[in-house]
Amino acid sequence: MPLNMETFNNAVGGNAFYKAVTHPLAAEPARMLLAKLKASGPVAIYDPHNLLAAFDALFPLDRTEIAGLFVQDVSHIGRSFRGHRTQSVAELSQCRAGTVLIAAFDAGPAAVHLRDAVNGASLLSFDALRLPDDMLSDRTRYLSNLNFATNFAFFRDADGHHTRLVTINYWSGYGGKGGYIWFTLFNDGGHAIAEWKEILPTANGSIVVDSKEVRARFGLAPFTGQLFMHVVGAAGHDIVKYALDTYGDSSDVLSCTHDANSWPADVYAGLPAPEEGEDVVLWVQNSHPHPIPAGEIGFNLMGDDRVAHLHEPVGAFATKSLRVSQLLPAARWPQQLEIRAGKHFVRPRYEILRKNGRRRIAHPNVERSDLKLDRELPGLGAVLGKGFILPAPVLPVERFRSLVLPTPMSTVQAHLPVKLLIYDSAGRKAAEHSFGNLRRNESIALAANEVLNGRIDGGYGHMELVYDFEAGQEADGWLHALFRYEDLETGHAAETSFGAHMFNMLVTYKGEPQSYKGPPPGLSTRLFLRVGPAPFDTMCHLVYPVSRPWHETSDTALMLMSSQGQEAARRNVRIPCGGSLLWRLNETFTEAERTQAGADAYVVVRDTTCRLFGYHGLIGERAFSLDHMFGF
């Protein structure tokens, strides 16, 4: 059964209470609170904000003797919790318990209100779990989302494999003033093996955490685990975004992924089954301070209700590798799996291992269980044009094979009517292919090279997955796909997955086109491009997708920034409407400019005229990486 608590709501965002009670520093105080309640004898519980059940899901109150359960909101009277029916708080004075638990943070005002009703009983509250004041970005309200700007990252330094996390202090652009990042590194057993603070750099300064440096600094043994980050001084964004490179001592070890989407979900989807000669490893990383019980996590082929369960527990904050071949031995690419995660972990990582030693890392996506079919969308073509677009690169066809696999990403999707549009870099349509009305259990991977018969004007371009309402009428706006890229020269590969949005039109529909700042429509671009260390060159593929015709060209600035957030050089480029631009750092900026920018430099892609979608990667003589970029 999934954890009985809401972690994220698409209408209001993340649940700060969830972050507050699962924070690593809250674990021991929570256990101490449970011990006090157990030793207190009968306990009356006042639950003014309906938080008790969520706390109980993580820290069970089964050993607490409950004398009575009281609520503030009249509409909550009569609900049940552990065999007790809630009463009005006005009845609390009739309860003779020696201890009252106020199931809330910032419980001071409530304690004052209850002073005459508790008959001298001692008062406890969730304030026992509070973080130190110097870790709060907003000290006026503990359950402010800004107090829990946290995230996890897959982090490894073992067997010649390393990880490098890169982001910037983008909170300064929203009014953040100073602060620091608190890091805790957990090994595979869930034990904290390192803890440290790093002062936030100046405005837009870069932040780099390399596993090799961390391991050397703390004298650590090899590890594969997760890095927990808590940004103190956050403003505007309670999301910690980052790019994550996985690299090795050998030049043919290279891959990349990005932030983990810090809100655990019930279900994830888009986990690919292995091809012949491959093994797919899912890294399950428990996000909570208590074990995941045996049998709580399950896996099934998309469209097949038969579930294979993990019959072993996963310890608190622990990391466990699971091989798809052991869970579902008959599964083969292009089949795809659902992960029944039960809200126990944030968006996980998977790693594909080939017999030739090559490997790549990527992530599944959140499968929505709250969506309904959108009956209006199929009839809005005249207003919305192409509507939802999922853009991705078609890398130079002479060297790379670019594949797309549509991936159902909501539980309501019984059919998926989609087609593929391919454009050259100038925005001219080069090919089109209809997948038809795909059944949920129907997994079809298509190579753009084959649709193009091996050629495209300019050598590269981009593809767009869109709804095909001539093939079917089912749509929910949560259109996803996995894109896989194979290097025909080196045998290396990379993959990335994402969901569709509407792009570059003035009308809005259910929050689209999305905007990072302010209400929709989002008609501007600010993308972060990390710069990789030598000997790799950094590459970037920018796509200018349009749901309706927009400006003839973009007006895009590529700004090379120093680690202190200062602009070192700039290039202005124009991308044709509906087209794309594939460029490399070393070809775009001179060696002198790159030297001036210095170590840990990065690039900001800025455009105030249109919304671009971007992909970043590193490329060397024997390997390359690719994933989509993040905006801020």
VOLO-624267 format. One record per residue (C-alpha): residue in three letters; x negated, y negated, z. Coordinates in Angstrom, 2 decimals. Layout:
BEGIN
   residu      east     north        up
      ALA         X         Y         Z
...
This chain:
BEGIN
   residu      east     north        up
      MET      0.00      0.00      0.00
      PRO     -1.30     -3.51     -0.78
      LEU     -2.18     -5.75      2.14
      ASN      0.99     -7.40      3.43
      MET     -0.11    -10.96      2.84
      GLU     -0.15    -13.53      0.09
      THR     -3.62    -14.57     -0.99
      PHE     -2.70    -16.78     -3.94
      ASN      0.45    -18.30     -5.37
      ASN      0.39    -19.69     -8.90
      ALA      2.78    -22.45     -7.88
      VAL      0.83    -23.76     -4.90
      GLY     -2.64    -22.22     -5.23
      GLY     -4.71    -20.37     -2.66
      ASN     -3.65    -19.43      0.86
      ALA     -6.03    -21.13      3.28
      PHE     -4.83    -18.93      6.15
      TYR     -6.07    -15.87      4.27
      LYS     -9.49    -17.48      3.84
      ALA     -9.53    -18.54      7.52
      VAL     -8.94    -15.07      8.96
      THR    -11.19    -13.17      6.52
      HIS    -14.19    -15.49      6.85
      PRO    -17.23    -13.50      8.02
      LEU    -17.62    -15.79     11.03
      ALA    -14.01    -15.15     12.09
      ALA    -14.36    -11.38     12.30
      GLU    -15.89    -11.02     15.75
      PRO    -13.70    -13.73     17.38
      ALA    -10.64    -11.99     15.91
      ARG    -11.68     -8.69     17.46
      MET    -12.29    -10.44     20.78
      LEU     -8.81    -11.97     20.58
      LEU     -7.30     -8.52     20.02
      ALA     -9.20     -7.21     23.04
      LYS     -7.82    -10.02     25.22
      LEU     -4.28     -9.35     24.03
      LYS     -4.64     -5.63     24.74
      ALA     -5.91     -6.33     28.26
      SER     -3.29     -8.95     29.03
      GLY     -0.33     -6.67     29.51
      PRO      2.98     -7.82     28.01
      VAL      2.45    -10.69     25.53
      ALA      5.01    -13.08     24.13
      ILE      4.21    -14.21     20.59
      TYR      5.30    -17.55     19.16
      ASP      5.05    -17.50     15.35
      PRO      5.99    -21.02     14.19
      HIS      4.60    -20.77     10.63
      ASN      5.33    -17.11      9.79
      LEU      1.65    -16.15      9.86
      LEU      1.81    -13.22     12.26
      ALA      2.45    -10.46      9.72
      ALA     -0.47    -11.63      7.59
      PHE     -2.80    -11.61     10.60
      ASP     -1.53     -8.15     11.56
      ALA     -2.34     -6.85      8.05
      LEU     -6.00     -7.62      8.66
      PHE     -6.26     -7.27     12.45
      PRO     -3.51     -4.86     13.55
      LEU     -1.65     -5.67     16.76
      ASP     -0.72     -2.03     17.35
      ARG     -2.45     -2.01     20.76
      THR     -0.81     -5.20     21.97
      GLU      2.21     -4.79     24.24
      ILE      4.70     -7.25     22.78
      ALA      7.23     -8.60     25.26
      GLY      9.06    -10.79     22.79
      LEU      8.69    -12.51     19.43
      PHE      9.78    -16.11     18.97
      VAL     10.10    -18.42     15.97
      GLN     10.69    -22.09     15.33
      ASP     12.63    -22.05     12.05
      VAL     16.23    -20.97     12.52
      SER     16.14    -19.15      9.17
      HIS     13.45    -16.85     10.57
      ILE     15.58    -15.68     13.52
      GLY     16.36    -11.98     13.29
      ARG     13.45    -10.83     11.15
      SER     11.61     -7.75     12.35
      PHE      7.97     -7.21     13.31
      ARG      6.65     -3.98     14.82
      GLY     10.09     -3.01     16.07
      HIS     10.88     -6.43     17.58
      ARG     13.48     -8.85     16.26
      THR     12.59    -12.50     16.38
      GLN     14.39    -14.90     18.68
      SER     14.64    -18.65     18.82
      VAL     11.73    -20.29     20.62
      ALA     14.36    -21.85     22.84
      GLU     14.66    -18.38     24.46
      LEU     10.96    -18.19     25.32
      SER     11.53    -19.37     28.89
      GLN     13.53    -16.17     29.53
      CYS     10.48    -14.03     28.71
      ARG      8.30    -13.29     31.75
      ALA      5.13    -12.35     29.92
      GLY      1.89    -13.47     31.55
      THR      0.32    -14.39     28.20
      VAL      1.70    -16.25     25.19
      LEU      0.00    -16.04     21.80
      ILE      0.63    -19.02     19.55
      ALA      0.13    -17.51     16.11
      ALA     -1.23    -20.68     14.57
      PHE     -4.30    -22.83     14.12
      ASP     -4.32    -26.42     15.40
      ALA     -2.12    -25.10     18.20
      GLY     -2.62    -28.04     20.59
      PRO      0.70    -29.80     19.85
      ALA      2.60    -26.51     20.06
      ALA      1.00    -25.78     23.44
      VAL      2.19    -29.16     24.75
      HIS      5.72    -28.46     23.49
      LEU      5.78    -25.08     25.20
      ARG      4.37    -26.26     28.52
      ASP      7.68    -26.07     30.38
      ALA      8.82    -22.88     28.68
      VAL      5.93    -20.51     29.37
      ASN      6.35    -20.31     33.16
      GLY      2.66    -20.75     33.84
      ALA      1.59    -18.06     31.38
      SER     -1.88    -18.34     29.86
      LEU     -1.95    -19.51     26.25
      LEU     -4.00    -18.03     23.42
      SER     -3.97    -19.00     19.77
      PHE     -5.70    -18.45     16.44
      ASP     -7.88    -21.44     17.31
      ALA    -10.13    -18.81     18.90
      LEU    -11.13    -17.92     15.32
      ARG    -12.05    -21.47     14.27
      LEU    -15.29    -22.17     12.49
      PRO    -17.62    -24.72     14.07
      ASP    -16.61    -28.30     13.34
      ASP    -19.76    -28.91     11.33
      MET    -18.53    -26.30      8.81
      LEU    -15.29    -28.17      8.10
      SER    -14.88    -30.45      5.09
      ASP    -11.53    -31.74      6.40
      ARG    -11.47    -31.99     10.19
      THR     -7.96    -33.45     10.29
      ARG     -6.30    -30.14      9.33
      TYR     -7.94    -26.78      9.85
      LEU     -5.93    -24.96      7.17
      SER     -6.91    -27.42      4.48
      ASN     -8.05    -25.52      1.39
      LEU    -11.13    -27.74      1.29
      ASN    -12.31    -26.15      4.55
      PHE    -12.52    -22.82      2.76
      ALA    -14.31    -23.55     -0.50
      THR    -15.77    -20.05     -0.50
      ASN    -16.56    -17.29     -2.94
      PHE    -18.41    -14.02     -3.41
      ALA    -21.02    -13.07     -6.00
      PHE    -22.36     -9.70     -7.01
      PHE    -26.01     -9.87     -5.92
      ARG    -28.75     -7.33     -6.55
      ASP    -32.51     -7.08     -6.32
      ALA    -33.50     -3.46     -6.76
      ASP    -35.21     -1.11     -9.22
      GLY    -36.49     -3.93    -11.40
      HIS    -33.08     -5.62    -11.63
      HIS    -32.43     -9.13    -10.37
      THR    -29.64    -11.73    -10.23
      ARG    -29.72    -15.50    -10.59
      LEU    -26.78    -17.69     -9.55
      VAL    -26.53    -21.23    -10.95
      THR    -24.04    -24.03    -10.34
      ILE    -24.09    -27.77     -9.60
      ASN    -22.75    -30.11     -6.95
      TYR    -19.62    -31.01     -8.92
      TRP    -17.79    -31.85     -5.68
      SER    -19.60    -35.19     -5.68
      GLY    -17.58    -36.18     -8.74
      TYR    -14.43    -35.84     -6.62
      GLY    -15.69    -37.95     -3.75
      GLY    -17.70    -35.38     -1.84
      LYS    -20.46    -36.92      0.28
      GLY    -23.25    -34.63      1.33
      GLY    -22.82    -31.31      3.06
      TYR    -24.40    -27.91      2.59
      ILE    -23.77    -24.36      1.43
      TRP    -23.75    -21.58      4.01
      PHE    -24.89    -18.26      2.54
      THR    -24.59    -14.74      3.90
      LEU    -26.01    -11.78      2.02
      PHE    -24.40     -8.38      2.63
      ASN    -26.09     -5.14      1.58
      ASP    -24.23     -2.11      0.23
      GLY    -23.32     -1.01      3.74
      GLY    -21.67     -4.36      4.49
      HIS    -24.39     -5.46      6.90
      ALA    -25.46     -9.11      6.85
      ILE    -29.16     -8.93      5.99
      ALA    -29.80    -12.66      5.46
      GLU    -28.13    -15.93      6.41
      TRP    -29.19    -19.45      5.55
      LYS    -28.05    -22.97      4.72
      GLU    -29.00    -25.12      1.76
      ILE    -28.31    -28.84      1.72
      LEU    -26.14    -29.86     -1.21
      PRO    -28.26    -31.70     -3.77
      THR    -27.57    -35.21     -4.98
      ALA    -24.51    -35.83     -7.13
      ASN    -24.34    -33.24     -9.91
      GLY    -27.68    -31.77     -8.85
      SER    -28.25    -28.12     -9.72
      ILE    -28.05    -25.22     -7.28
      VAL    -30.02    -22.06     -8.06
      VAL    -30.19    -18.89     -5.96
      ASP    -32.46    -16.16     -7.30
      SER    -32.44    -12.71     -5.73
      LYS    -36.21    -12.31     -6.17
      GLU    -36.85    -15.48     -4.16
      VAL    -34.31    -14.52     -1.48
      ARG    -35.79    -11.06     -1.11
      ALA    -39.31    -12.48     -0.77
      ARG    -38.26    -15.22      1.64
      PHE    -36.56    -12.85      4.07
      GLY    -38.81     -9.83      3.50
      LEU    -35.89     -7.67      2.45
      ALA    -35.81     -4.12      1.21
      PRO    -34.15     -3.52     -2.18
      PHE    -30.44     -4.32     -2.05
      THR    -27.24     -4.23     -4.09
      GLY    -24.44     -6.10     -2.38
      GLN    -22.62     -9.39     -2.35
      LEU    -23.48    -12.97     -1.58
      PHE    -20.90    -14.99      0.35
      MET    -20.93    -18.77     -0.16
      HIS    -19.17    -21.46      1.85
      VAL    -19.43    -25.04      0.59
      VAL    -19.22    -27.60      3.39
      GLY    -18.49    -31.09      2.08
      ALA    -16.21    -29.94     -0.74
      ALA    -13.85    -32.45     -2.35
      GLY    -11.38    -32.14     -5.21
      HIS    -12.12    -28.46     -5.86
      ASP    -11.82    -25.65     -3.31
      ILE    -13.16    -23.25     -5.94
      VAL    -16.85    -22.33     -6.02
      LYS    -17.69    -21.80     -9.70
      TYR    -20.98    -20.41    -10.91
      ALA    -22.80    -18.65    -13.72
      LEU    -24.54    -15.41    -12.81
      ASP    -27.36    -13.90    -14.85
      THR    -28.52    -10.34    -14.33
      TYR    -32.03     -9.83    -15.61
      GLY    -34.88     -7.38    -15.18
      ASP    -38.61     -6.88    -15.07
      SER    -38.25     -5.55    -18.61
      SER    -37.32     -7.99    -21.40
      ASP    -34.54     -5.71    -22.62
      VAL    -32.57     -6.11    -19.37
      LEU    -30.24     -9.09    -19.63
      SER    -26.57     -9.84    -19.06
      CYS    -24.38    -12.54    -17.55
      THR    -21.04    -13.09    -15.88
      HIS    -19.45    -15.84    -13.80
      ASP    -17.48    -16.76    -10.68
      ALA    -15.51    -14.05     -8.96
      ASN    -12.07    -15.72     -8.62
      SER    -12.02    -15.75     -4.84
      TRP     -8.42    -14.62     -4.27
      PRO     -7.92    -10.84     -4.06
      ALA     -5.13     -9.46     -6.24
      ASP     -2.91     -6.37     -6.21
      VAL     -3.98     -5.20     -9.65
      TYR     -6.82     -5.85    -12.09
      ALA     -6.87     -4.73    -15.71
      GLY     -9.11     -4.72    -18.75
      LEU    -11.68     -2.27    -17.36
      PRO    -12.98     -0.48    -20.47
      ALA    -13.42      3.27    -20.64
      PRO    -16.87      4.47    -21.73
      GLU    -17.89      5.25    -25.27
      GLU    -19.87      8.37    -26.05
      GLY    -23.33      7.85    -24.62
      GLU    -22.12      5.35    -22.03
      ASP    -21.21      5.32    -18.37
      VAL    -18.99      2.61    -16.87
      VAL    -19.67      1.75    -13.22
      LEU    -17.19     -0.34    -11.27
      TRP    -18.70     -2.20     -8.32
      VAL    -16.04     -2.29     -5.59
      GLN    -17.02     -4.93     -3.04
      ASN    -14.80     -5.16      0.02
      SER    -13.93     -8.82      0.67
      HIS    -12.69     -8.27      4.22
      PRO    -14.11     -7.73      7.72
      HIS    -12.41     -4.35      8.07
      PRO    -12.73     -1.12      6.05
      ILE    -10.57     -0.26      3.05
      PRO     -8.90      3.00      4.09
      ALA     -9.30      6.12      1.98
      GLY     -6.63      6.40     -0.68
      GLU     -5.86      2.66     -0.79
      ILE     -7.56      2.05     -4.16
      GLY     -6.38      3.72     -7.36
      PHE     -7.08      3.84    -11.08
      ASN     -4.98      4.73    -14.09
      LEU     -5.13      4.42    -17.84
      MET     -3.16      1.44    -19.11
      GLY      0.42      2.55    -19.72
      ASP      0.00      5.79    -17.73
      ASP      1.49      5.94    -14.23
      ARG     -0.72      8.83    -13.10
      VAL     -3.12      7.36    -10.54
      ALA     -6.49      8.70     -9.43
      HIS     -7.23      7.51     -5.89
      LEU    -10.53      6.85     -4.18
      HIS    -10.46      9.30     -1.27
      GLU    -13.24      7.60      0.66
      PRO    -13.16      4.45      2.78
      VAL    -15.15      1.36      1.86
      GLY    -16.68     -0.38      4.86
      ALA    -16.20     -4.00      5.82
      PHE    -17.97     -6.25      3.25
      ALA    -19.52     -3.09      1.78
      THR    -20.32     -2.34     -1.86
      LYS    -19.53      0.98     -3.53
      SER    -20.26      2.05     -7.10
      LEU    -17.58      4.13     -8.82
      ARG    -18.08      5.86    -12.16
      VAL    -15.07      5.89    -14.48
      SER    -16.18      9.28    -15.79
      GLN    -15.69     10.74    -12.30
      LEU    -12.34      9.06    -11.70
      LEU    -10.78      9.72    -15.12
      PRO    -13.06     12.15    -16.97
      ALA    -11.02     12.13    -20.21
      ALA    -10.93      8.34    -20.60
      ARG    -12.70      7.08    -23.73
      TRP    -13.14      3.68    -25.36
      PRO    -11.10      1.84    -26.51
      GLN     -8.82      3.02    -23.71
      GLN     -8.66      0.67    -20.75
      LEU     -7.95      1.08    -17.06
      GLU     -5.88     -0.64    -14.41
      ILE     -7.39     -1.04    -10.94
      ARG     -4.89     -0.81     -8.11
      ALA     -6.88     -2.94     -5.69
      GLY     -4.23     -3.65     -3.04
      LYS     -5.65     -7.15     -2.37
      HIS     -8.76     -5.64     -0.79
      PHE    -11.36     -7.31     -3.00
      VAL    -11.88    -10.26     -5.28
      ARG    -12.23     -9.78     -9.02
      PRO    -14.80     -6.99     -9.29
      ARG    -17.72     -6.48    -11.64
      TYR    -18.32     -3.52    -13.88
      GLU    -21.54     -2.42    -15.49
      ILE    -21.89     -0.39    -18.67
      LEU    -24.94      1.87    -18.80
      ARG    -26.10      3.31    -22.09
      LYS    -28.27      6.39    -22.52
      ASN    -30.87      4.21    -24.24
      GLY    -31.31      2.33    -20.95
      ARG    -29.45     -0.79    -22.02
      ARG    -26.87     -2.20    -19.62
      ARG    -24.43     -5.10    -19.47
      ILE    -22.20     -6.54    -16.77
      ALA    -18.74     -8.13    -17.00
      HIS    -15.48     -8.29    -15.06
      PRO    -11.83     -7.19    -15.32
      ASN     -9.10     -9.82    -14.89
      VAL     -6.18    -10.37    -12.54
      GLU     -3.08     -8.57    -13.73
      ARG     -0.05    -10.68    -12.88
      SER      2.88     -8.97    -11.16
      ASP      4.99    -12.13    -10.77
      LEU      5.71    -12.92    -14.42
      LYS      8.88    -12.49    -16.45
      LEU      9.22    -12.39    -20.21
      ASP      9.50    -15.86    -21.71
      ARG     12.61    -15.75    -23.89
      GLU     12.10    -19.34    -25.11
      LEU      8.54    -19.09    -26.40
      PRO      9.22    -17.13    -29.63
      GLY     11.57    -19.89    -30.87
      LEU      9.28    -22.84    -30.17
      GLY      6.89    -22.50    -33.09
      ALA      8.04    -25.76    -34.69
      VAL      7.17    -27.63    -31.48
      LEU      4.17    -25.71    -30.15
      GLY      2.53    -24.69    -33.44
      LYS      0.28    -21.70    -32.78
      GLY      1.06    -22.08    -29.08
      PHE     -1.12    -19.84    -26.94
      ILE     -4.60    -19.29    -28.39
      LEU     -7.35    -17.02    -27.12
      PRO    -10.55    -18.13    -28.92
      ALA    -13.85    -16.26    -29.04
      PRO    -17.02    -16.37    -31.14
      VAL    -17.67    -14.46    -34.31
      LEU    -21.45    -14.34    -33.98
      PRO    -23.63    -14.37    -37.13
      VAL    -22.32    -11.36    -39.03
      GLU    -25.71    -10.33    -40.44
      ARG    -27.00     -9.59    -36.95
      PHE    -24.00     -9.08    -34.67
      ARG    -20.83     -7.02    -34.63
      SER    -17.96     -8.90    -32.92
      LEU    -15.04     -6.83    -31.60
      VAL    -11.74     -7.69    -29.94
      LEU     -9.59     -5.44    -27.75
      PRO     -6.17     -6.86    -26.68
      THR     -5.65     -6.10    -22.99
      PRO     -2.21     -6.15    -21.31
      MET     -2.57     -8.35    -18.25
      SER      0.84     -8.46    -16.60
      THR      3.07     -5.68    -15.34
      VAL      6.00     -6.91    -17.43
      GLN      4.17     -6.35    -20.74
      ALA      5.69     -3.23    -22.30
      HIS      4.73     -4.43    -25.79
      LEU      2.18     -6.92    -27.03
      PRO      2.92     -8.52    -30.43
      VAL     -0.40    -10.08    -31.50
      LYS     -2.43    -10.96    -34.55
      LEU     -6.01    -12.01    -35.14
      LEU     -6.97    -15.16    -37.03
      ILE    -10.59    -15.67    -38.10
      TYR    -12.04    -19.05    -39.07
      ASP    -15.40    -20.07    -40.43
      SER    -17.42    -22.73    -38.63
      ALA    -15.76    -25.47    -40.72
      GLY    -12.29    -24.45    -39.52
      ARG    -11.18    -22.74    -42.73
      LYS     -9.18    -19.55    -42.27
      ALA    -11.32    -16.65    -43.44
      ALA     -9.10    -13.66    -42.58
      GLU     -6.00    -12.54    -40.73
      HIS     -4.95     -9.22    -39.24
      SER     -1.75     -8.23    -37.45
      PHE     -2.05     -5.63    -34.71
      GLY      1.73     -5.28    -34.83
      ASN      3.79     -4.79    -31.70
      LEU      1.29     -2.86    -29.56
      ARG      2.70     -0.50    -26.96
      ARG      1.34     -0.86    -23.44
      ASN     -0.61      2.40    -23.72
      GLU     -1.92      1.58    -27.20
      SER     -5.54      0.34    -27.12
      ILE     -6.99     -0.80    -30.44
      ALA    -10.41     -2.39    -30.79
      LEU    -11.05     -4.23    -34.04
      ALA    -14.35     -5.51    -35.44
      ALA    -14.09     -8.95    -37.01
      ASN    -16.89     -7.92    -39.39
      GLU    -14.64     -5.28    -40.92
      VAL    -11.73     -7.68    -41.37
      LEU    -14.16    -10.11    -43.05
      ASN    -15.70     -7.39    -45.23
      GLY    -19.05     -8.34    -43.74
      ARG    -19.25    -11.99    -44.78
      ILE    -18.03    -15.43    -43.73
      ASP    -18.93    -18.88    -45.04
      GLY    -21.74    -20.34    -42.94
      GLY    -22.53    -16.93    -41.47
      TYR    -20.50    -17.33    -38.27
      GLY    -17.22    -18.73    -36.97
      HIS    -14.63    -17.83    -34.39
      MET    -11.56    -15.67    -33.93
      GLU     -8.26    -16.44    -32.27
      LEU     -5.85    -13.93    -30.79
      VAL     -2.30    -15.33    -30.95
      TYR      1.24    -14.03    -30.56
      ASP      2.80    -12.51    -33.68
      PHE      6.51    -13.11    -33.29
      GLU      7.21    -11.50    -36.63
      ALA      6.09     -8.22    -35.10
      GLY      7.90     -8.56    -31.76
      GLN      9.50    -11.02    -29.36
      GLU      7.96    -10.08    -26.01
      ALA      5.67    -12.74    -24.53
      ASP      4.82    -14.05    -21.09
      GLY      2.02    -16.53    -21.83
      TRP     -0.60    -14.34    -20.10
      LEU     -2.31    -13.14    -23.28
      HIS     -5.74    -11.57    -22.69
      ALA     -8.41     -9.68    -24.56
      LEU    -11.87     -8.21    -24.15
      PHE    -14.51     -9.31    -26.66
      ARG    -17.55     -7.12    -27.24
      TYR    -20.70     -8.13    -29.14
      GLU    -23.30     -5.68    -30.45
      ASP    -26.75     -6.74    -31.64
      LEU    -27.49     -4.64    -34.73
      GLU    -31.23     -5.41    -34.49
      THR    -31.95     -4.52    -30.86
      GLY    -29.04     -2.28    -29.85
      HIS    -28.21     -4.62    -26.98
      ALA    -24.60     -5.63    -26.26
      ALA    -22.56     -8.12    -24.25
      GLU    -18.90     -8.56    -23.48
      THR    -16.54    -11.08    -22.00
      SER    -12.82    -11.36    -21.35
      PHE    -10.43    -14.22    -20.84
      GLY     -6.83    -15.39    -21.26
      ALA     -5.05    -17.64    -23.73
      HIS     -4.18    -21.30    -23.32
      MET     -2.61    -23.98    -25.46
      PHE     -5.08    -26.44    -26.92
      ASN     -5.06    -30.01    -28.17
      MET     -1.49    -31.19    -28.51
      LEU      0.44    -33.97    -26.83
      VAL      3.53    -31.98    -25.89
      THR      3.33    -29.85    -22.76
      TYR      4.86    -26.50    -21.93
      LYS      4.77    -24.92    -18.47
      GLY      1.57    -26.68    -17.47
      GLU     -0.17    -26.26    -20.85
      PRO     -2.49    -27.60    -22.19
      GLN     -4.19    -27.29    -18.81
      SER     -6.21    -30.12    -17.30
      TYR     -9.00    -29.90    -14.75
      LYS     -8.25    -33.43    -13.57
      GLY     -4.73    -34.78    -13.33
      PRO     -1.54    -33.44    -14.88
      PRO     -1.37    -31.78    -18.33
      PRO     -2.01    -32.19    -21.19
      GLY     -5.73    -31.50    -20.91
      LEU     -7.29    -33.25    -23.88
      SER    -10.90    -33.63    -22.79
      THR    -13.91    -31.43    -22.10
      ARG    -16.52    -31.16    -19.37
      LEU    -18.30    -27.81    -19.54
      PHE    -21.31    -26.57    -17.60
      LEU    -24.10    -24.83    -19.50
      ARG    -26.83    -23.30    -17.38
      VAL    -30.32    -23.27    -18.92
      GLY    -32.17    -20.00    -18.62
      PRO    -35.85    -19.67    -17.75
      ALA    -38.56    -18.83    -20.29
      PRO    -39.01    -16.74    -22.35
      PHE    -35.28    -16.82    -23.08
      ASP    -33.61    -19.50    -25.16
      THR    -30.15    -20.75    -24.14
      MET    -27.38    -20.48    -26.71
      CYS    -23.91    -21.97    -26.73
      HIS    -20.91    -21.37    -28.98
      LEU    -18.35    -24.19    -28.84
      VAL    -14.89    -23.66    -30.33
      TYR    -12.44    -26.46    -31.19
      PRO     -9.08    -24.61    -31.12
      VAL     -5.85    -26.43    -31.94
      SER     -2.28    -25.37    -31.28
      ARG     -1.17    -28.26    -33.51
      PRO     -3.31    -30.38    -35.88
      TRP     -5.48    -32.77    -33.87
      HIS     -8.43    -35.10    -34.57
      GLU    -10.33    -34.29    -37.75
      THR    -13.54    -33.73    -35.78
      SER    -14.57    -33.65    -32.18
      ASP    -16.82    -36.33    -30.70
      THR    -18.97    -34.14    -28.48
      ALA    -21.98    -35.10    -26.38
      LEU    -24.54    -32.46    -25.38
      MET    -26.27    -33.95    -22.34
      LEU    -29.47    -32.36    -21.04
      MET    -29.54    -32.98    -17.29
      SER    -32.35    -32.68    -14.76
      SER    -31.94    -30.67    -11.58
      GLN    -31.23    -33.99     -9.81
      GLY    -28.23    -34.63    -12.09
      GLN    -29.95    -37.30    -14.20
      GLU    -29.51    -37.37    -17.96
      ALA    -32.80    -36.58    -19.74
      ALA    -31.61    -36.44    -23.35
      ARG    -28.43    -36.45    -25.40
      ARG    -27.26    -35.22    -28.78
      ASN    -23.93    -36.07    -30.35
      VAL    -22.26    -33.49    -32.58
      ARG    -18.98    -33.30    -34.45
      ILE    -17.11    -30.02    -34.70
      PRO    -14.42    -29.72    -37.39
      CYS    -10.84    -29.36    -36.18
      GLY    -10.20    -25.64    -35.81
      GLY    -13.90    -24.87    -36.26
      SER    -16.90    -24.06    -34.09
      LEU    -20.57    -24.78    -33.48
      LEU    -23.25    -22.28    -32.51
      TRP    -26.40    -23.96    -31.23
      ARG    -29.54    -23.25    -29.23
      LEU    -31.23    -25.38    -26.63
      ASN    -34.76    -25.10    -28.03
      GLU    -33.58    -26.12    -31.50
      THR    -31.46    -29.01    -30.23
      PHE    -33.76    -30.68    -27.68
      THR    -37.48    -31.25    -28.16
      GLU    -40.12    -29.66    -26.00
      ALA    -40.90    -33.10    -24.53
      GLU    -37.25    -33.61    -23.59
      ARG    -37.03    -30.18    -22.02
      THR    -40.22    -30.86    -20.07
      GLN    -38.81    -34.17    -18.86
      ALA    -35.64    -32.43    -17.66
      GLY    -37.82    -30.03    -15.68
      ALA    -37.08    -26.77    -13.92
      ASP    -33.46    -25.84    -13.15
      ALA    -32.16    -28.23    -15.82
      TYR    -28.69    -27.74    -17.30
      VAL    -26.45    -29.16    -20.01
      VAL    -23.08    -30.87    -19.74
      VAL    -20.82    -30.59    -22.79
      ARG    -18.62    -33.69    -22.70
      ASP    -15.83    -34.77    -25.04
      THR    -13.10    -37.28    -24.24
      THR    -11.21    -36.71    -27.51
      CYS    -10.34    -32.99    -27.39
      ARG    -10.49    -29.81    -25.34
      LEU    -13.22    -27.41    -26.42
      PHE    -13.65    -23.82    -25.32
      GLY    -17.20    -22.63    -24.81
      TYR    -19.33    -19.52    -24.50
      HIS    -22.87    -19.45    -23.13
      GLY    -25.67    -16.95    -23.23
      LEU    -29.38    -16.29    -23.26
      ILE    -31.29    -14.73    -26.12
      GLY    -34.75    -13.22    -26.39
      GLU    -36.62    -10.89    -28.68
      ARG    -35.08     -7.73    -27.24
      ALA    -31.83     -8.76    -25.54
      PHE    -29.06    -11.34    -25.32
      SER    -26.16    -12.20    -23.03
      LEU    -22.79    -13.88    -23.54
      ASP    -19.85    -15.01    -21.42
      HIS    -17.40    -17.89    -21.36
      MET    -18.33    -21.19    -19.71
      PHE    -16.63    -22.97    -16.82
      GLY    -15.29    -26.51    -16.70
      PHE    -15.35    -28.87    -13.76
